[in-house]
């Protein structure tokens, strides 16, 4: 596995775009091997008998391992161990690749690679959730937010929103960084952009949905001074926002009501937006 990762890292680290697709395919293939169905791990005879003339469709559970079921898999154990190290961490290399691609300017081929790299990054974060902690750093969160420029192609914006969603789920420190780097302003601007299709706006509503969900403290202690240091805009917030900020400093988490108040700075009709999100997506009613 180290050999494959080494080759793929060399390819996605290329200064040109010729080798990057190969490196992304190598990583993508590794992720697929780890997460593919048990049916692909059967003996050849069992694989043959599992295919009927009717070509029945298989359920999701038959096609893919759940993350929980992977815990006892030797390949996943090796993959997870490697991802815990800086040298072999895929997410770090993919973020660096995205930075280089963004510096190459906007071209159709480059945009395609940016989208592909983000899709691969999403798969990496889902298989190795600790890698999400990268986005507690403002540098990497800003990279994601830069990709949400309405001037970008929808091909880039949609996977960017999915990666952002994965980074915010169950990650209060990432949420605080998202707030600190004007993430709420970015997604609200995206939502209000008249040039973007409704599919993008619905994805933004999903971001808001998960943003508003109750937070639970993470296992690791939070360095409040580092993670939640005030930005230049903090001093201009309302009294309620300052109170919310103090609460986050103390506990590392904010309540749904506090986050609604923050949203109100960017959505004038925040009450209607929250109501729409709660009515449109059933499990948001758990708030």
C-alpha positions in Angstrom: 0.0 0.0 0.0 2.9 2.3 0.8 4.3 1.7 -2.7 1.0 2.6 -4.4 0.6 5.7 -2.3 4.2 6.8 -3.1 3.6 6.5 -6.8 0.3 8.3 -6.6 1.7 11.1 -4.4 4.5 11.6 -6.9 1.9 11.9 -9.7 -0.4 14.4 -8.0 2.6 16.5 -6.9 3.5 17.1 -10.6 3.8 20.7 -11.6 2.0 20.0 -14.8 -1.4 18.4 -15.3 -0.2 15.4 -17.4 0.4 13.1 -14.4 -2.2 14.3 -12.0 -5.1 12.3 -13.5 -3.1 9.1 -13.1 -2.3 9.9 -9.5 -6.0 10.6 -8.7 -7.0 7.4 -10.4 -4.5 5.4 -8.3 -5.9 6.9 -5.1 -9.4 6.5 -6.2 -8.7 2.8 -7.0 -7.3 2.3 -3.5 -10.3 3.8 -1.9 -12.6 1.7 -4.0 -10.8 -1.5 -3.1 -11.2 -0.8 0.6 -14.8 0.2 0.4 -16.2 -2.2 -2.2 -18.6 -4.9 -1.5 -18.1 -8.2 0.2 -19.4 -9.8 -3.0 -16.1 -8.8 -4.7 -14.2 -10.6 -1.9 -16.1 -13.9 -2.5 -14.5 -16.9 -4.1 -14.9 -17.0 -7.9 -17.6 -19.7 -7.7 -19.6 -17.6 -5.3 -19.3 -14.5 -7.4 -20.7 -16.5 -10.4 -23.6 -17.8 -8.5 -24.4 -14.4 -7.1 -25.2 -13.1 -10.6 -28.7 -14.2 -11.8 -30.1 -14.0 -15.3 -32.5 -11.3 -14.1 -29.5 -9.1 -13.3 -31.2 -8.1 -10.0 -30.0 -4.8 -8.5 -28.2 -5.0 -5.3 -28.8 -2.9 -2.2 -26.3 -0.4 -1.0 -25.4 -2.7 1.9 -24.5 -5.5 -0.5 -22.3 -3.2 -2.6 -20.3 -1.4 0.0 -18.9 -1.9 3.5 -20.2 0.4 6.2 -17.4 2.2 8.0 -18.3 0.3 11.1 -18.0 -3.1 9.4 -14.6 -2.1 8.0 -13.1 -1.9 11.5 -12.1 -5.6 11.5 -10.8 -5.6 7.9 -7.0 -6.0 7.7 -6.7 -3.8 4.6 -8.7 -1.0 6.2 -6.7 -1.3 9.4 -3.5 -0.9 7.4 -5.0 2.1 5.5 -6.2 3.7 8.7 -2.8 3.3 10.3 -1.1 4.9 7.3 -3.5 7.8 7.3 -2.7 8.6 10.9 0.9 9.5 9.8 1.8 12.7 8.1 3.9 11.0 5.5 1.1 8.9 4.1 -1.9 11.1 4.7 -3.9 11.3 1.5 -6.1 14.3 2.5 -3.0 16.5 3.0 -1.6 15.6 -0.4 -4.9 16.2 -2.1 -5.3 19.6 -0.5 -1.8 20.5 -1.7 -2.7 19.3 -5.2 -5.8 21.5 -5.1 -3.7 24.5 -4.2 -1.5 23.9 -7.2 -4.4 23.4 -9.6 -6.0 26.6 -8.4 -2.7 28.4 -9.2 -2.9 27.2 -12.8 -5.8 29.4 -13.8 -9.3 28.4 -14.9 -9.4 26.0 -17.9 -11.8 23.3 -18.7 -9.2 20.6 -18.2 -8.0 22.1 -14.9 -11.5 22.5 -13.7 -12.2 18.9 -14.3 -9.1 17.9 -12.3 -10.2 20.2 -9.4 -13.6 18.5 -9.4 -12.0 15.0 -9.5 -9.5 15.9 -6.7 -12.4 17.1 -4.5 -14.4 13.9 -5.1 -11.3 11.8 -4.2 -10.8 14.0 -1.1 -14.4 13.4 -0.1 -13.9 9.7 -0.3 -10.8 10.0 1.8 -12.5 12.0 4.5 -15.4 9.5 4.7 -13.0 6.5 5.1 -10.7 8.4 7.5 -12.7 10.9 9.5 -9.7 12.1 11.6 -8.4 13.8 8.4 -11.3 16.2 8.7 -9.3 18.0 11.4 -7.1 19.5 8.7 -10.0 21.9 8.1 -9.8 23.3 11.6 -6.9 25.3 10.1 -8.0 28.5 8.5 -5.6 27.9 5.6 -7.4 24.8 4.4 -10.9 26.1 5.2 -10.2 29.2 3.1 -9.2 26.9 0.3 -12.6 25.3 0.3 -14.4 28.6 0.6 -12.4 30.0 -2.4 -13.7 27.1 -4.5 -17.3 28.4 -3.7 -16.9 31.5 -5.8 -20.1 31.9 -7.9 -17.8 32.6 -10.9 -16.6 29.0 -10.8 -18.2 26.3 -12.8 -21.0 24.3 -11.2 -18.7 21.3 -11.8 -16.4 22.7 -9.1 -18.9 24.2 -6.7 -21.0 21.1 -6.2 -18.2 18.8 -5.0 -16.8 21.7 -2.9 -20.1 21.9 -1.1 -20.0 18.1 -0.4 -16.5 18.3 1.0 -17.5 21.3 3.1 -20.5 19.4 4.4 -18.4 16.4 5.3 -15.9 18.7 7.1 -18.6 20.3 9.2 -20.4 17.1 10.3 -19.6 16.3 13.9 -16.7 18.7 13.9 -17.4 21.7 16.1 -13.8 23.0 15.8 -14.2 23.0 12.0 -17.5 24.8 12.3 -15.9 27.5 14.4 -13.1 27.9 11.8 -15.9 28.0 9.1 -17.5 30.9 11.1 -14.1 32.6 11.6 -13.3 32.6 7.9 -16.5 34.2 6.8 -18.0 30.8 5.7 -21.5 32.0 6.5 -21.1 35.0 4.3 -19.7 32.8 1.5 -22.6 30.3 1.5 -25.2 33.0 1.8 -23.6 34.9 -1.1 -23.7 31.6 -3.1 -27.3 31.0 -2.2 -28.4 34.5 -3.3 -26.4 34.4 -6.6 -29.0 34.5 -9.4 -26.7 32.8 -11.9 -26.5 29.5 -10.1 -28.9 26.6 -10.6 -31.3 25.4 -7.9 -29.3 22.3 -7.4 -26.5 24.5 -5.9 -28.9 26.4 -3.7 -30.4 23.2 -2.4 -26.9 22.0 -1.5 -26.3 25.2 0.4 -29.5 24.6 2.3 -28.1 21.2 3.3 -25.0 23.0 4.6 -27.3 25.2 6.7 -29.2 22.2 7.9 -26.1 20.5 9.3 -24.7 23.8 10.6 -27.9 24.2 12.7 -27.8 20.7 14.2 -26.9 20.3 17.8 -23.2 20.1 18.5 -21.4 17.8 20.9 -17.9 18.4 22.3 -15.1 16.6 20.5 -12.9 14.1 22.3 -9.8 16.2 22.1 -9.5 19.3 24.1 -10.0 22.5 22.2 -7.4 25.2 22.1 -9.8 28.1 22.3 -7.2 30.8 21.7 -5.9 29.1 18.5 -9.2 27.8 17.1 -11.5 30.6 17.9 -9.4 33.7 18.0 -11.4 36.7 17.0 -11.2 38.0 13.4 -11.4 41.7 12.4 -15.2 41.3 12.0 -15.8 40.0 15.4 -15.7 43.4 17.1 -18.6 44.6 14.8 -21.0 41.9 15.7 -24.1 42.4 17.8 -24.4 41.9 21.6 -26.1 38.5 21.1 -23.2 37.5 18.7 -20.6 38.5 21.3 -22.5 36.4 23.9 -22.5 33.5 21.5 -18.8 33.9 20.8 -18.1 33.8 24.5 -20.1 30.7 24.9 -18.1 29.0 22.1 -14.8 30.1 23.7 -15.9 28.4 26.9 -17.3 25.2 25.7 -16.2 24.8 22.1 -19.8 24.5 20.9 -22.7 26.7 20.1 -26.4 26.1 20.5 -28.8 26.1 17.5 -30.2 29.4 18.7 -26.8 31.0 18.8 -26.1 29.8 15.3 -29.4 31.1 14.1 -28.4 34.5 15.4 -25.2 34.3 13.4 -27.0 33.3 10.3 -29.3 36.3 10.7 -26.3 38.6 9.9 -26.3 37.2 6.3 -29.8 36.0 5.7 -32.3 38.9 6.4 -35.1 36.3 6.3 -33.3 33.8 8.4 -36.5 32.8 10.2 -38.0 31.8 6.8 -34.8 30.0 5.8 -34.6 28.0 9.0 -38.3 27.2 8.8 -37.9 26.1 5.2 -34.9 23.9 6.0 -36.7 22.3 8.9 -39.9 21.6 7.0 -38.0 20.3 3.9 -35.6 18.0 5.6 -37.4 15.8 8.3 -34.6 15.0 10.7 -33.7 18.7 11.2 -36.8 18.7 13.4 -34.7 17.1 16.1 -33.3 20.6 16.9 
